[in-house]
Every structure is written in structure tokens, then in C-alpha cells.
Amino acid sequence: MTPNPTSAVNPSQDSIDLLATWPDDGPIAMLNLLAFNGDDGRAAYGRYGAVASKTVAARGGSAIFIGAVTDPTSNWDSVVLVYYPRRAAYLDMQRDQAYLDVIPERTAGLRARLLYPFALPEADVAPTLTAADTEVFEIELVHSPNPAHVLEPTTPDHVVLDLPAGGPGLVTDQPWDHLRVALYPSAESATASQRATTSTNPDGNTVLRLVIQPAASL
């Protein structure tokens, strides 16, 4: 069975092969932006997720955080940021038959997806991000075509992760150079408020911002 039944929400074999050519010199955080095919799609993705989470854990991986996009008009419903101790752990999943068997559930469950690896610093334990009841995360994806004009974070004191790309995008419409995660005391205090935004600034930086309500599961 092929691990990539469609190209719309699943990585192509070429993108997986390209990721395998990158130096496997540190842990990665794999960003998943998810848009579900309605309630039935969310249920189908849940069946996939029950198997995938065990497959990830068996290779030393874990969820850094899970959450729901707060803006109901956004193209995205949920965000999952997953820790892998090495790229090889992610690549090895593509040969796990139990995992391959549930990929059709993921395909049926999603109408859109973004899947992108970012490089994590070495650490003795897997990173996790937690938030109090009213706190929210804001994620910021940045593409900077000119390295001399990389967009700096608007509120650096709130940033809890600032990660460079850790490989080529697996499911994406463009390259991304940085993932930033900030923690705010409430959605109202987040710089993007409760609305998803995509913009390009005068220096050519493309920025996608989403405010995320942390959750225990999808």
C-alpha cells in the first residue's frame, strides 16, 4: 500500500525522499495545520490520530501542543506540533504497516493540510508547551526571501519557541523559514487578536498568524 494516496493532504514520495537528504543532526518539530471535512472528517481523522499517536510515541516522539484555531472564519480548524527526536523517526513511520493502514482515514478526514518540519535545539527531554485556562498560543509562520530583512517578532517577550526550518515542506503551498510560538494571557491580548491573518510586508516577508486555544486532544 502506498503511504501517499493523494497529494492534497498527504506528502508526496518525492517530498519524503527530499526530507531524507537533509542532515539528521537534531530533533524536529513537525507543524500540522488541519482543516477537517466536517464532523465526519474530524471523526475519521480521530481514528487516524489514535493509531498515529502510538506510532509516534514508539519512536520517541510526542505532541508539543495541540489546539483549536480560535477564529471560526479561518481556513484552519486545528494545530498539532509534534516532536521527533530525529528526522529518521518520522521517516521510519512511513514503513510502519499499522500506520500506513490508517492513512486513508486521514485522507478522508481532511480538506486541507500544511505539514512542515522545523529544527529544535538538542535537549534531554522532549519539549512541551502548556497554558493556563485563559492563555492562548499564537503561531507565526514567516517566509523571508531576503535574509537581510527577516521579520523580527512583534512581541519577543511572549515568544516561547523560535525555530528555523528543519527541512523542506512536506505539504505546503510555499517555503517557510521560521516558526514562532508565543504565549498570551488571553485571545484578546494576542497580537493577531482572534482572526487568522496572512500578509506580506514591504520587505517581502510573508507572514501567517493564527491564535490557538490549547486543548488536550483534537
Secondary structure, 3 states (H helix, E strand, C coil): CCCCCCCCCCCCHHHHHHHHCCCCCCCEEEEEEEEECHHHHHHHHHHHHHHHHHHHHCCCCEEEEEEEECCCCCCCCEEEEEEECCHHHHHHHCCCHHHHHHHHHHHHHEEEEEEEEEECCCCCCCCCCCCCCCCEEEEEEEECCCHHHCCCCCCHHHEEEEEEECCCCCECCCCCCEEEEEEECCHHHCCCCCCCEEEECCCCCEEEEEEEEECCCC
